[in-house]
Amino acid sequence: MSDIIDSDVLQTRAAALIDLALKAGADQADAVVVRGRSRSVSVRLGKVRRH
């Protein structure tokens, strides 16, 4: 799978999850989709550690 997921795909998945919750008997449902990318570097005991 690509590292970059199309926003439309995420929105479709969120809508499908809401539909499943409602069909399973939930009175209400919502979904939040968050996309992000990060990098970090730390130093431990004088050595660089990449995450």
Helices and strands as residue ranges (DSSP letters): H 7-23, E 41-44, E 47-50
